[in-house]
Amino acid sequence: MADRDDLSNAKNFHLDMPARSEPFFLKGSQSLDWGMQNRLARIFHPASGRTVMLAIDHGYFQGPTTGLERVDLNIVPLLPFADALMLTRGILRSSIPPSAPRGTVLRASGGPSILKELSNEQIAMDLEDAIRLNAAALAVQVFIGGEFETQSIHNMTRLVDAGNRYGIPVLGVTAVGKNMTRDARYFRLACRISAELGAHFVKTYYVEEGFETVTASCPVPVIMAGGKKLPELEALTMAYNAVREGAAGVDMGRNIFQSDAPAAMIQAVRKVVHEGVKPDEAFEIYRELKSKP
């Protein structure tokens, strides 16, 4: 039982200091519940407010992608350098050590393969399973302008409702079909719709003209998608420009795990995203790390 005398001697109330109430560091997230903010802080680094996510969820619609044939051998060694990992629950359970200290963003939509109409997705996991897996966030594809646009938006809003109920944020991923124009006007539309309907952060592609208008007009954090494999210097330049123009980080996959030196590449990307290192300098860091045994 507590000593009652100690209660009467309490005196360190610091009456001259107002109680601290630190604002949450992430754009558009100040009104979220504590648990949701905590999960976002497992994805975005509080010191920089940015993230380097490693995307390895490609297999959910296109099977064993080059570089992802053996996740246990090719990806697990990269985990110390990523702020978060974007993947499916199947790969998480089968291939990722539970001791991995990284936030996980679980792919929660799916259905069609590359052989079918990709926009015809459904919600592909139950929120209770996301809780069992201690997910930091859930990702859902949104096909603005696609054949099943409305269905994909409803997938997202249903997931947002469930996520709000249990404190799990939702990432809206703007998908681009074969016949859609990749320009700032389209991405402003897709990102804003996703945020307006509840996505807590958004992933989209970089465009050279007007990307800053995409990030400025979206009230929640925008993460740049890595897209197709580029030469290392070009990928580092794209990441640098995206962050400079308002992106809250990157979600790169092929530009890391298909690199000649994936560990060196992800460390160079970290320098760009978190420290603002310029592309040429980051590329030299990549080359130096690549040369080490």
N, C-alpha and C positions, 0 to 999 in steps of 0.2 A: 504493500500500500504506500502511496506517495506520502512524503513527510509534509505535514501541514505547515510546519514552520517555514519551509521553503516558499510557500505561496505568499506569505506576508512580507518576504524579503525581496521579492521581485522588484527591480528598479531600472532596468535598462530599456526604457521605453522610447528613448531618443525623441523627446517631445519637440525638439528643435528641427527635426527632419520629417518632411511629409512622406507618406507611404509611396513607395515606387510603383509605377504602373507603366511598364515599358511597352511601347506600341510594337505590334508584330511587324517584322521586317519585310513581308512579302506584299506586293501590290494587290489591292482588292481583297485582302484576306483578314482585315482587322476585325470584322464582325463574326468571324467563324468561331465555333466552339473550341475549347482548349485542346481536346483530343484531335480535332482536325488540324489545328495549327501545329500540334506536335508531330503529326504524321507528315505534314508538308515540310517541317524542319528536318525530317529524315531524308528528304529528297533534295531540298535546296540548302546550300551551305549558308548558315546564318551570317558568317563573316562577310561574304561577298553578295549574298542574296541570289546566287546563281547555282546552276547544277550542270554536271556532266553525267547525263544518263547514258547507259549502254543498252542499246536496243538489240535484243536477240529473239524477238517474237515472230520473225519472218516465217517460221515453219508452220504457223497456224493456218496459212492458206497456200504456201508454196513448197511445203515439205523441207527436206534437208538442204538448206541453202549452202553454197560454198562458204566455208569458214565455220559453219555450224554443224558439220557432220558429227563431231564429238564435242559436245558442250563441256563435258568434264575435263577434257584435255585443252581445248582452245579458249574457253571463256573463264573458267574458274580462276586461272592464274591472273586474270585481268581485274578481278573483283576489288583488290585493294586500291585501285586507281579510279574507280567509278564512285560517284555519289549515290547513284541509284541504278537499279537494274530493271529493264522493261522486258517482261517475258510472260509465258503462259504458265498456268498452274501445273501442267504436266511436267514441264522442264524444271520448274522450281522443286517439285517433290522428288523427281528422279535424279537430278543432276547437281543441284546447288546445296552446298553444306549448310545446315541450320546455323552453324557458327558464323556464317558470313555476316559482317556488321554493316550491311548496306540496306537502304530502303528498297522495297520491291514494288513495282508498278505492274499489276497483273492485267493482262489482256482479258477483257470480260465480254467481248463481242466476237462473233465468228459465224461460220456456217459454210459458205461457198468456198471452193478452191479456185485456183487460177483457171480451171477449166470451165467455170460458170460465171454468172454475173456477180461481181464482187460486192455490189451494193446491197445485195439481198441477205444482209446479216441479221442475226437475232442476238439477244443477250445470251451468252454462252456459259455463264456460271452463276451460282447462287451466292448471295452476299454472305451467308453463313460460312461458306467455304473460304471466302476472302478473310473473314475474321479468324477462322481456324489457322490460316496461313500467315496471319499477322501482316496483311498487306498494308503498305503505306498509302497506296492509291489504286484506283481501277481505271483502265483505259478502254475507251469505246470509240469506234470509228464512226465518223459523221460524213455522209456523202451528200454535201450540198450540190444540187444540180444533177445528182445521179438518178437512176431509174427508181430506186427505192429510197429517195431522200427522206420522205416523211417517216417511213418505218425506222430509218437509222436515227432520226432525231428523237422519235419516241423511245428507242432503245436507250438513248442518252438520258432523257428526262426521267425515265423509270429508274435508271441506275442512280441518278442524282438524288431522287427522293429516298431511295434505300440507303445511299451513302450518308445523306444528311441525318437519317434516323440513327445511324450507328457511328457517325464521326469519321467516315472514310471519304476523302476527296476523290473527285472524278476528273480524269484528263480527257478532254474532247480532242480527238485526232482528226484533222481535216483531210479527207481523202480526195485524191484527184484522179478522176477517170480518164480514159483514153481521149475523150472528146472535149475535155474541159480545158479552158485557157488558164495557164499558170501566170497570173499577173497580180499586181497589188490590189486591183479592184475586186477580183474574185476572192482573194484571201482576206481582205477586209470584211467582205460579206460573210464568209464561212466562219471566221474567228469570232466576229461580233455575234452572230446567231448562236454559236455554241455558248458564249459567255452569257448572253441575255437569257438563255434557257437553263442556265445553272451550272455549266462546267466551271470547276474551280481553277483550272489552268488549261491551256490549249497548246497543241503541237501543230506546227504548220511548216510549210516549205519557205526557203529564202528566195527572194527575187531581188535582182540588182537595182531595179527602179521602184522606189516607193515603199520599201520594206518598213521604213520608219513610220509610215502612215498606218501600217497593219498593227504594229505594236502600240502605237499611240492611241488608236481607236478601240483597242481591246482593253476592257477594264480589269482583266485578270492577267497573270503572267503568261507570256508566249514563249514557247520553247521551239528552237529551230530543229526541224527534221533533217537528218543527214542526207537522205536520198541515195542516189546511185553512187557507186564507187568513183572517186576522183583521184587524180594524183595528189600526193600528200600536201604539197604546198598549196594547191587550190582548195583543198578541204579546210586547211588551217585558215586560209584567207577568208573563206566563206563564213567560218565560225567567228572570226574576228569582226568581220563586217556586221554580222547579225547581232552580236552582243553590243557593238558600238551603236547600232541603230535600235536598241531597245529590247532585244531578246533577253530573257532571264536564264539563258543557258542553251544547251544543245542536247539532242537525243540522237546520238550517232550509232550506227550499226556497221554497215558495210565499209564505211570509211575507216573503221577501226579494225574489225575482225578480218577483213580482207586485205589489210595492209601487209606489206612484206615484214613489218615488225610491229605487231599489234600493241605490245606493251609500251614500246617507245612512242607510238602514235597517240595512245590515250593520255600519256603523260604530257605530251606536247599540247594536246587539246586542253588539258587542265591549265597549263600555263596561260593559254590564250583566254580561256573563259574566266578563270578566277583571279588572274594577275594582270590581265590586259597586255600580255606580251605580244609584240607585233609578229605577223606571220613569218617574216624572214628569220627572225630570231628563234621563233618556235620551231621552224624547220631545221635550223642548226642543232637545236636541242634534240629533235627527233633523230637526226643523222648521228649525233654523238652517242645517244643511247642505243641506237641500232647497231653501232660498231662494237659495243661492249659484249663480251661473251655471256 
